[in-house]
Amino acid sequence: MRQLSPAEVIKRRGVRRMKAVASGFLLAAVGLYVLARWQEGHGATWAQYLGAAAQAAMVGALADWFAVTALFRHPLGLPIPHTAIIPNRKEALGRSLGDFVGENFLSEQVIRARLRAIGLSARLGGWLADDKHAERVTQEAAGLLRGVLAVLRDDDLQAVLSRTVNRWLNEQPIGPVAGRVLGKFVADDGHRPLIDLLARRAVEWLEQHPDAIERTVTGEAPMWTPRFVDERVARRIHKELVKFAAAVRDEPQHQARAAIDDFLADFARQLASDPVTLAQAERFKQELINHREVQRLVGSSWQAMRSMIVSAAEDEDSELRLRMRDAIAAFGRRLESDDRLRSKVDTWVEGAAVHVVVTYRAEITALITDTVQAWDAQETSRKVEIQVGRDLQFIRINGTVVGALAGLLIYALTRLT
């Protein structure tokens, strides 16, 4: 037999005290009955009334003692039919208890009515709007996030991340997306800073490397041309290239810039609609995806992401924690003030709760039934008696008192008639 918990020990003491009190009422009735019979022998008329009341009190006390005792065991150890009800019918008790809980506590109507009476969204909004509570939720969420990341295997996550990214990239046509992005980028002059940078770098490079132009010209010149002619041509070409690059750099409306704009806009349109260009873009995408370095980068990105998330979750002043806390508090304030949002949240919560209850009600009630059925018969009886035995002793007390009053009333009415 399992050892009682401290709370059960206290309750058992209370049961024993009430048993003693109830038994004391029975003994008092016996004592009064003996006194009445003794006084009747001395001719006391009142003793007859007392005797009738005491006799009925004893009957009531014994009857209720039998009824209460029969719930948990055989009275006086005698195998009287329909006694020791709880030990003998614990399986039926478990089924009845499970059915009772399912019908009265796990029904859709009860769940919806209870949630509406609570006003969950309004209470939640007021609680979250408090900065201290928002910080507490943020701390718990950060701790949960760290715990989840700690138990997950990096190798498995990297494999899942790689497969997911690769599948998504393979399924997404790159041409139309790139065409739309490039077209919008060019239309908004987003490429202009890049053109400015390239023009400046071109001028700087040409000014710093005139010998490169000279080597190129002299290397490509015919063998029969004089050396000084090649050098003069090279200097001239270098001068014109510098002049041209400087003009592109300094003139926003230069023809070269306009030609680049037209080329990019036309290329964006081709990316979005031209079949040949689309096919070329897809081939480029596949080659890029399948490149070893790209795959390594995708696979190893989880480590960097994990480290960043864990670091942000542990740092109370991190941007992640601050934004999370502010978002939680803002959501709470909105729940407080926005009736429409509260109605939506209540509807979601009710739907989720009802779905869980309706879907798993049989499992929940089966848990109660199976648990009770698995208990030992004597253990079940003891558990129930510890929980409700103290209150049942009042039945014995009430039976004694009510029996005495009923006996006295019946005897008085008999004497009057």
C-alpha positions in Angstrom: 0.0 0.0 0.0 1.4 3.3 -1.0 2.5 5.8 1.6 0.2 8.8 2.2 1.2 12.2 1.2 1.4 15.0 3.9 -1.9 16.5 2.7 -3.6 13.0 2.8 -2.2 12.5 6.3 -3.8 15.7 7.5 -7.1 14.8 5.8 -7.1 11.3 7.4 -6.7 12.9 10.8 -9.7 15.0 10.1 -11.7 11.9 9.1 -10.7 10.2 12.3 -11.7 13.1 14.5 -15.1 13.4 12.8 -15.6 9.6 13.2 -14.9 10.0 16.9 -17.4 12.9 17.1 -20.1 10.9 15.3 -19.5 7.9 17.5 -19.7 10.2 20.5 -23.2 11.2 19.4 -24.2 7.5 19.3 -22.7 6.9 22.7 -24.5 9.9 24.1 -27.8 8.5 22.7 -27.0 5.2 24.4 -26.3 7.0 27.6 -29.5 9.0 27.4 -31.5 5.8 26.7 -30.0 4.1 29.8 -30.8 7.2 31.9 -34.3 7.3 30.6 -35.0 3.7 31.4 -33.6 4.1 34.9 -35.8 7.2 35.5 -38.8 5.4 34.1 -38.4 2.9 36.9 -38.7 5.7 39.4 -41.9 7.0 37.8 -40.5 10.0 35.9 -42.9 10.9 33.1 -40.4 13.0 31.2 -38.1 10.0 31.0 -40.5 8.3 28.6 -40.1 11.2 26.1 -36.3 11.1 26.6 -36.3 7.3 26.1 -38.3 7.6 22.8 -35.9 10.3 21.5 -32.8 8.4 22.6 -34.1 5.1 21.1 -34.8 6.8 17.7 -31.4 8.5 17.9 -29.7 5.2 18.3 -31.6 3.8 15.4 -30.7 6.7 13.2 -27.1 6.7 14.2 -26.7 3.0 13.6 -28.5 3.2 10.2 -26.4 6.0 9.0 -23.2 4.3 10.3 -24.1 1.3 8.3 -24.8 3.3 5.2 -21.6 5.3 5.4 -19.5 2.3 6.3 -21.0 0.2 3.5 -19.6 2.6 0.9 -16.0 1.7 1.8 -16.1 -1.8 3.4 -18.2 -4.6 4.8 -19.7 -3.4 8.2 -18.3 -5.5 11.0 -16.5 -7.6 8.3 -19.8 -9.3 7.4 -20.2 -9.9 3.6 -23.6 -8.3 3.5 -25.0 -7.8 0.0 -24.6 -4.3 -1.5 -21.8 -3.3 0.9 -18.2 -2.4 0.2 -19.6 -0.6 -2.8 -16.6 1.4 -3.8 -14.0 -1.5 -3.7 -16.4 -3.8 -5.6 -17.6 -1.3 -8.2 -14.5 0.8 -8.8 -14.5 0.0 -12.5 -18.1 1.2 -12.9 -17.1 4.2 -10.7 -14.2 5.0 -13.1 -16.5 4.8 -16.1 -19.1 6.9 -14.5 -16.6 9.5 -13.3 -15.1 9.7 -16.9 -18.6 10.0 -18.5 -19.5 12.7 -15.9 -16.4 14.8 -16.6 -16.9 14.4 -20.4 -20.5 15.4 -20.4 -20.4 18.2 -17.8 -16.9 19.7 -18.1 -15.7 18.8 -21.6 -18.7 19.7 -23.7 -18.5 22.4 -26.4 -21.2 24.5 -24.8 -19.5 24.5 -21.4 -16.1 25.4 -22.9 -17.5 28.2 -25.0 -19.6 29.6 -22.1 -16.7 29.5 -19.7 -14.2 31.2 -22.0 -16.7 33.9 -22.8 -17.4 34.5 -19.1 -13.7 34.8 -18.4 -13.1 37.4 -21.0 -9.7 36.0 -21.8 -8.5 38.5 -24.4 -9.3 41.5 -22.3 -7.5 40.1 -19.3 -4.6 39.0 -21.4 -4.3 42.5 -23.0 -4.3 44.2 -19.7 -1.7 41.8 -18.3 0.6 42.1 -21.4 0.3 45.9 -21.5 2.3 46.1 -18.2 6.0 46.5 -19.1 7.0 44.2 -16.3 4.8 41.4 -17.6 5.9 42.0 -21.1 9.5 41.7 -19.9 8.7 38.5 -18.1 7.1 37.0 -21.2 10.1 38.0 -23.2 12.5 36.3 -20.7 10.4 33.1 -20.8 10.3 33.2 -24.6 14.0 33.8 -24.8 14.7 30.9 -22.4 12.4 28.6 -24.4 14.2 29.6 -27.6 17.6 28.8 -26.1 16.3 25.5 -24.8 14.9 24.5 -28.2 18.1 25.4 -30.0 20.1 23.5 -27.4 18.3 20.2 -27.9 18.2 20.4 -31.7 21.0 18.7 -33.6 22.9 21.1 -35.8 23.7 18.4 -38.5 20.0 17.6 -38.9 19.0 21.3 -39.1 21.7 22.1 -41.6 20.5 19.2 -43.8 16.9 20.4 -43.5 17.9 24.0 -44.2 19.9 23.0 -47.2 17.1 20.9 -48.7 14.5 23.5 -48.0 16.6 26.4 -49.6 17.6 24.3 -52.6 14.1 23.1 -53.2 12.7 26.6 -52.9 15.4 28.1 -55.3 14.8 25.3 -57.8 11.0 25.9 -57.8 11.3 29.7 -58.2 11.8 30.9 -61.8 14.5 33.5 -61.5 13.9 35.3 -64.8 10.6 37.1 -64.2 11.5 38.0 -60.6 14.9 39.3 -61.6 13.3 41.2 -64.5 10.8 42.9 -62.4 13.3 43.8 -59.7 15.8 45.1 -62.3 13.1 47.1 -64.1 12.0 48.8 -60.9 15.6 49.4 -59.9 16.4 51.1 -63.2 13.1 53.1 -63.2 13.9 54.4 -59.8 17.5 55.3 -60.8 18.9 52.9 -58.3 21.8 52.0 -60.6 23.0 55.6 -60.8 25.3 55.4 -57.7 26.9 52.3 -59.2 27.5 54.0 -62.5 29.0 57.0 -60.7 31.4 54.7 -58.7 32.5 52.8 -61.9 33.1 56.1 -63.7 35.2 57.5 -60.9 37.2 54.3 -60.6 37.7 54.2 -64.4 39.1 57.7 -64.4 41.4 57.0 -61.4 42.7 53.8 -63.0 43.3 55.3 -66.4 45.2 58.2 -64.8 47.3 55.9 -62.7 48.1 53.3 -65.4 49.0 55.1 -68.7 51.7 52.4 -69.4 48.9 49.8 -69.6 47.4 51.6 -72.6 50.9 52.0 -74.2 51.7 48.3 -73.8 48.4 47.3 -75.3 48.8 49.6 -78.3 52.4 48.8 -79.0 51.7 45.1 -78.6 48.9 45.2 -81.2 50.6 47.5 -83.7 52.1 46.2 -87.0 55.7 45.3 -87.0 56.5 47.9 -89.7 55.3 51.0 -87.8 58.0 53.1 -86.0 58.1 52.9 -82.3 57.6 56.6 -81.7 54.5 56.5 -83.8 53.0 53.7 -81.6 53.9 55.6 -78.5 52.3 58.8 -79.8 49.1 56.9 -80.8 49.0 55.2 -77.3 49.3 58.6 -75.5 46.5 59.9 -77.7 44.3 57.0 -77.0 45.0 57.3 -73.3 44.1 61.0 -73.3 40.8 60.4 -75.1 39.9 57.5 -72.8 40.5 59.7 -69.7 38.5 62.5 -71.3 35.7 60.1 -72.1 35.6 58.6 -68.6 35.7 62.0 -67.0 32.8 63.2 -69.1 30.8 60.1 -68.1 31.7 60.8 -64.5 30.8 64.5 -64.5 27.8 64.7 -66.9 24.6 63.1 -65.5 23.0 63.2 -69.0 26.0 61.7 -70.9 25.1 59.6 -73.9 27.0 56.6 -72.4 24.9 56.8 -69.3 21.7 56.9 -71.4 22.9 53.9 -73.3 23.5 52.0 -70.1 20.0 53.0 -68.9 18.5 51.7 -72.2 20.5 48.5 -72.1 19.5 47.7 -68.5 15.8 48.5 -69.1 15.8 46.3 -72.3 17.6 43.5 -70.4 15.0 43.7 -67.6 12.2 43.3 -70.2 13.9 40.4 -71.8 14.4 38.7 -68.4 10.7 39.0 -67.8 9.4 37.8 -71.2 12.0 36.6 -73.7 12.2 32.8 -73.8 15.9 32.7 -74.8 16.9 35.1 -72.0 14.7 33.2 -69.5 16.3 29.9 -70.4 19.8 31.4 -70.0 18.8 32.9 -66.6 17.6 29.5 -65.4 20.8 27.8 -66.5 22.8 30.4 -64.7 20.7 29.9 -61.6 21.2 26.1 -61.6 24.9 26.5 -62.1 25.0 29.0 -59.2 22.9 26.7 -56.9 25.0 23.6 -57.7 28.3 25.4 -57.1 30.2 23.8 -54.3 30.9 27.1 -52.5 27.3 28.1 -52.6 26.2 24.7 -51.2 28.8 25.1 -48.4 27.6 28.6 -47.6 23.9 27.4 -47.4 24.8 24.5 -45.2 27.0 26.5 -42.8 24.6 29.4 -42.6 22.7 27.7 -39.8 25.7 27.9 -37.5 25.9 31.7 -37.9 22.2 32.0 -37.6 22.1 29.9 -34.4 24.9 31.8 -32.8 23.3 35.1 -33.6 19.9 34.0 -32.2 21.4 32.5 -29.0 23.5 35.6 -28.4 20.5 37.9 -28.9 18.3 35.8 -26.7 20.8 35.9 -23.8 21.5 39.6 -24.0 18.8 41.5 -22.2 19.7 44.7 -24.1 19.8 43.1 -27.5 17.7 44.5 -30.4 15.8 41.2 -30.6 14.8 41.2 -26.9 13.9 44.9 -27.0 11.8 44.6 -30.1 10.1 41.5 -28.7 9.2 43.2 -25.5 7.9 46.3 -27.2 5.9 44.1 -29.6 4.3 42.2 -26.7 3.4 45.3 -24.8 2.0 46.9 -27.9 -0.1 43.9 -28.6 -1.4 44.0 -25.1 -2.4 47.6 -25.4 -4.1 47.0 -28.7 -6.0 44.1 -27.1 -7.2 46.4 -24.4 -8.5 49.1 -26.8 -9.5 47.2 -30.0 -12.9 45.5 -29.6 -12.6 43.9 -33.0 -9.2 42.3 -32.2 -10.5 41.0 -28.9 -13.4 39.4 -30.6 -11.1 37.7 -33.1 -8.8 36.5 -30.4 -11.7 35.2 -28.3 -13.0 33.4 -31.4 -9.6 31.8 -32.1 -9.2 30.7 -28.5 -12.7 29.3 -28.4 -12.2 27.4 -31.6 -8.8 26.0 -30.6 -10.1 24.9 -27.2 -13.3 23.4 -28.6 -11.2 21.6 -31.3 -8.8 20.1 -28.6 -11.7 19.1 -26.3 -13.9 17.6 -29.0 -11.0 15.8 -30.6 -9.4 14.4 -27.5 -12.4 14.2 -25.1 -12.4 10.4 -25.4 -8.7 10.2 -24.6 -9.2 12.5 -21.6 -12.1 10.6 -20.1 -10.3 7.3 -20.9 -7.4 8.6 -18.8 -9.7 9.1 -15.8 -11.4 5.7 -16.4 -8.2 3.8 -16.8 -6.5 5.4 -13.9 -9.3 4.5 -11.5 -9.6 1.0 -12.9 -5.8 0.5 -12.4 -6.1 1.4 -8.7 -6.2 -1.4 -6.1 -9.7 -1.9 -4.7 -8.7 -1.2 -1.1 -6.5 1.6 -2.2 -9.4 3.2 -4.1 -11.6 2.9 -1.1 -9.0 4.5 1.1 -8.4 7.4 -1.4 -12.1 8.2 -1.6 -12.6 7.9 2.2 -9.7 10.3 2.9 -11.1 12.8 0.5 -14.8 12.8 1.5 -15.0 10.7 4.7 -14.9 13.8 7.0 -18.0 15.2 5.3 -19.8 11.8 5.4 -19.5 11.7 9.1 -21.9 14.6 9.3 -24.5 12.2 7.9 -24.1 10.1 11.0 -24.3 13.1 13.2 -27.4 14.4 11.4 -29.0 10.9 11.5 -28.5 10.8 15.2 -30.0 14.3 15.8 -32.8 14.0 13.3 -33.6 10.5 14.6 -33.9 11.8 18.1 -36.2 14.6 17.0 -38.3 12.3 14.9 -38.6 9.8 17.8 -39.6 12.5 20.2 -42.2 13.9 17.8 -43.7 10.5 17.0 -44.0 9.6 20.8 -45.5 13.0 21.6 -48.1 12.7 18.9 -48.9 9.1 20.0 -49.5 10.3 23.6 -51.7 13.1 22.4 -53.9 10.8 20.5 
